[in-house]
């Protein structure tokens, strides 16, 4: 229907990877748009393998602008997109910090100057403003693996590939080490 909302999604793609997957990736975006009420904005950035990769803070600013201007609901990261790092300082809670790109009005600090964020508070809107999906193939062979994934997805969308009823669930712990995962 005409009143149906169209979700805006920003696609952030590694500039070194994009030329090698452009045809299959463009087909993928078209197939997704044919099935779901979405529109995409495509932004290329320097990934981790470039001489001058985009800083996570600069990428966050791009996401904040997209959210503010277009009402973006999500971000799709393709390739070796740089990520912020987190270290809670208690237990073994450290690693990539996806919420850095999701909580666009929150504040993140590196209180001890070690290059890892260790303090976060939500902004006026508690919780994340957008979702982030990472399509991150292995660093070596990323062109091969992305094209293989995109071809497999195309075969699924065209009915050439029928999946079995299997699933993979990724679980994580929150800042206080409370486990979140499947129930039952």
N, C-alpha and C positions, 0 to 999 in steps of 0.2 A: 504494500500500500504506500501511497504518497507520504503518509504521516510517519512512516517507519524511520527510526533514527539510523543514521549512518555513523559508525564508529571510526574515528580517525586514529591511524596507527603510523608511527614514524618508523621507518626502516633505516637502521644505521649499518652500513656495510663497509667492510675493509676495502679501501681503494685499490690495493694490490690484488685482491681476490676478485673483485667485481668483473673486470674485463673477461676473465676466464670462465665465469659462470653466468654471464649476462643473459644469454638466450634462454637457458633453462630457468633462471631465476625470474625473468620477466614472465615466462609462461606460468610459473608457480603463483606469482602475485595475481595474474589474471584468473587463474583457476580458483584461488581463494575468494577473489571479488565476485566471481560467478556464483559462489555458494553462500557467502556471508555478506551482510550489510556493512562493508568496510571500505575505506579509502586509504591510500597510502601516500606518504611523503617519503621520498628517498634521499638520504644524505650519505655521501661517501666521506670517510675519515681515514686518517693514517692509522693503521693498526700496529700491533706490537712488533711486527717484523720490519716496519719502515724505519728510516733513520730518525724521524721526528714524530713519534706516535702522539696522538691527541692525549692530553692530560685528562684524567677522569673528571676533574673539576670543570674543564672546558666542555666536555661532553654533557655533563649535568646541566650546564647553562643552556645548551642547545635544547635539551629535553624540557627545561623550565620554560623556554620561549615557545616551543611547540605546544606545550600544555596551556600556556596563557593565551596564545593566539588562536589555536585550532581546537582547543578542548580535547587534546590527545588523550586516549584512554590507555594506550600501551606502546611499547617499543619492542622492536624485533632487531636483535643484534646478530649480524652475520659475519663470521670470520673471527679473526684474532683481535677483538675489540678490547681496549684496555679497561681494567677494572680497578676499583678502589679496594684497599685491603683493610681488614679489621682485626684488632686484637683486644679482646675484652680484659685481659690481664688476670682473669680468674679461670681456673680449669684449662680446658683445651678448646676454647671457643675463639678460633681465629681463621682467617681465610678471606675469600672473595666476599665483598659486601654489596650484594645486589640492591639492598634497600637504599643505598646511596643514590641510585638512579630511580628508585620508586617513590621515596618520600621527598618530593620536590620542595616542600616548604619546611622541612626539618633542618636541624643544624647538626653538623658533624665536626668533631674536633680531634686533633692529635695532641693530647694534653702533655705528652712527654717528649715530643719531637722526634720520635723514632721512624716517622714515615707511615705509620699505621694509625688509622682512626681508632680511637678507643672511647669516645664519648658521643652519644647521639641522643637528641631529644626531638620528639615530633613537633611539627609546627602547629599552627592554629587549627589545621585539619588533622586530627589524630589518625595516624595510619598512612599507608601509601596512597598517592594520588593516581599512579599508573602502575601497570604490570610490566614486567620485562621478561622476554623470552630470548634465550641464547641459543643460536645455532652455531656452535663452536666446534668445527672439525679439528682433528689433530693438527698441530702446527706443521708437521711434515706430511705432505700428501693432502693438504686441505682442498686443493682444486679437485682432485680425484674423489675425495669423500663427499664434498658438497654436491658435485655433479651426480654422483651415485645416489645420494639422498633425494635430490630434486627429481631425478628420473623415477625413483621408486615412488615418490609422492604422486607424480604424474600418472603412473600406472595405476595407483590406487584410485585417484580421482576419475580416471577413464573406465574403471571397472576391470581392467586387465589383471589387477592384483587383488585378491580377496584375502583378508587377514584372518588369522585364527583368533579365537577369543582368549587372548593372553594380554597381560598388562605388566607394566613396570611402574612402581611407585617409588618416588624419591622422597625421603622424609628428612626432617631437620629438627634442630633444637632451637628454641628462642634464646634471647639474651640471658635468661635466667636458667638455661639448661633444662627447660621443660621440653619433653619429647612430644613432637607432633607427627602423627603418621596415621596409617590406616587403623581403623577400629575393627576388631573381630578377627 
